Amino acid sequence: MIYLSEKNLNGLGVDWTETVDVIEKAVMALSEKDFAQPVKPYLRYRDLTNRIIAMPAFIGGEFNSAGIKWIASFPGNIENNIPRAHSVVILNKAETGEPYGIINTAMLSILRTASVSGLMLKYFDNLRNLENVKVGMTGFGPIGQYHMKMCFDILKDKIDKFYIYDLREVDESLIDPAIRDKVVIAESWQEAYDDADVFMTCTVSKAPYIDKKPKEGSLQLNVSLRDYKTSIFDYVKDAIIVDDWEEICREKTDVEMLHLEKGLQEEQTKSIVDMVAGGCMEDYPKDAIIMFNPMGMAVFDIALGVYYLGKAQKEGVGTVLE
């Protein structure tokens, strides 16, 4: 069995083209029904804003592995300079069930989240042929920081300005000097949002606050899932994409609130499989506001875990356990 730590994973680095490709291949396995993924349970106790989530899955195709991610999210940790998220991924051989890898770092979850957004961004760029892109983002914790890295890697010189807003002071030392001249520290979420061709929520918001119409023809990456008020429904109702309806329509996500308050139904949405295997983005009008809501799928964590474990074995990285 190979054990990988956060230091190991950081040492292996990130090739966003490859990690996005991993997610795309995993989506194709979903389209071929070569997977198993029960709805993940949430463990809560005492302070109910905290949660620990069990995410088991099997993904076939070239990954052919089962496994589980056990991830804790304690939003209050940031007030004590402790990371909000902590997670461990265990990989099992599909044929025998033998565990063969342990990846002990929340970084894998961060990279999975940003890579799924990267896949959406790739398809959106292919559809709209983006130029002079204005990107807006709320939240500049680890999820936000890696989303920024991913965006600049995928869109490169197509980005005109990248607006960041965070309730906490943005640590500018975390911004790559090579892109600093394109980054604007916004004074409000509205400044980051109003003219954004691509807008991302990367917060730990406890209550929705976005109540304005997004820019026409924009992509709304609702990564943190609890930032939009239901009043935006009429603007996005015809182009809502989810990773998995059964997962996303619960736990007081924006999608569940749209379901309960505005009557949004599964058949009114498309899935990430519809986008990759069915080309659903091509059916949207050019001025449609596309809203993607990812609850987070365990199959993607397992697929990315297999990718990094293979990379580690090739480079002789990690600790061999008995």
Number of C-alpha atoms within 10 A of each C-alpha: 15 18 18 23 18 14 12 18 21 12 11 14 9 14 11 19 15 13 22 25 17 22 23 21 19 26 24 17 20 19 16 13 11 15 19 14 14 12 14 15 12 14 12 12 9 6 8 9 12 17 18 18 16 18 23 24 24 24 26 21 15 13 20 18 24 27 28 20 27 17 20 19 17 19 18 14 13 12 9 8 8 12 16 19 20 17 19 19 24 19 28 21 15 16 9 7 12 13 16 17 23 24 25 21 21 22 22 23 24 18 22 24 22 25 27 24 23 25 22 23 21 17 16 18 16 12 14 14 10 14 13 12 17 21 25 28 28 26 22 23 20 19 20 22 18 18 25 23 17 23 22 16 14 18 17 12 13 16 20 14 19 25 24 26 24 19 12 9 9 16 10 11 8 12 14 12 11 7 15 14 11 14 20 15 16 19 13 14 20 16 17 25 28 14 18 25 22 25 26 25 27 24 24 18 15 10 12 14 13 18 14 14 15 23 19 16 17 22 24 26 23 23 24 21 24 25 22 22 16 20 14 15 19 10 17 18 18 17 20 20 26 25 21 19 20 12 18 20 21 14 14 14 20 23 29 22 19 21 16 14 12 15 12 18 14 16 8 12 17 21 21 25 22 17 18 18 15 13 13 16 22 14 9 14 12 14 11 19 24 25 22 25 25 24 23 19 21 28 29 24 28 30 29 25 26 23 16 21 23 13 14 20 11 9 10 9 19 20 15 11 10 5
